Amino acid sequence: GITAGALLALAATALRGYYPPEAPGVDLRFPLDDGHYYVAAAGSSLLINHHLVTLTDDFRRDYRGQSYGVDITRLNALGVTALGIMPEDPGAYAIFGTPVRAPCSGRVSRSHDGAPDMPVPRRDLGRPLGNHVFIDCQDATVVLAHLQRGSVSVRTGQRVATGAAIARVGNSGQTTAPHLHIHAQRGGVRYAPLRATPLVIRFSGRYPVRNSRFRR
């Protein structure tokens, strides 16, 4: 019937999302160490990656660069992201304060610190990226966002090596719970730094999708 057909179409769309799109990309080092990490959003279907809403929507063109974004959280020893159900304190989440490493060697083209870490699930709508670092490398710009206030240790113009500590995971910006947002893009302008061509990310050859696990 119609319902069965619709469900099959939905399932097929979701399944396609687990395969990389035919688009330019970059291969990066996984930006976190010493833990069990869970990918909360990534892939090439809107069903498993909400970032894709900016890919073709002209109204959101100022954010197009983040369309293949990846959101990463951390699991504790019990296999959950936090103790309790959505605790308000960002420090209750396993990933909060985790060191962030440069996923590639390059030059820091933008960095920002000073935005507050928001209580869960409040969002800082006026500063979507929160505290962030942009690194120019591999003919691309890699963006790491929602960093912990006071943790950004690199400045614009500084060169960084792959694996160098650059910040810690926080809960700044437009986020409903602590996680690391990472995406790669090409282009961008000063007044709209995410108005750019989105690039597909792989971590050491592996394409991350929602529910992927990474152990470091």
Secondary structure, DSSP 4 states (H G I P E B T S, - for coil): -HHHHHHHHHHHHHHHTTS--SS-EEEE--S--SSEEEEEE-SSSTTT-GGGHHHH-GGGGGGGGGTT-EEEEEE-TTSSSBSSSS-S-GGGBTTTTPEEE-SS-EEEEEEE--PPBPPTT---TT-TT-EEEEEEETTEEEEEEEEPTT-----TT-EE-TT-EEEEB--BSS-SS--EEEEEEEEEETTEEEEEEEEEEEETTB---TT-EEE-
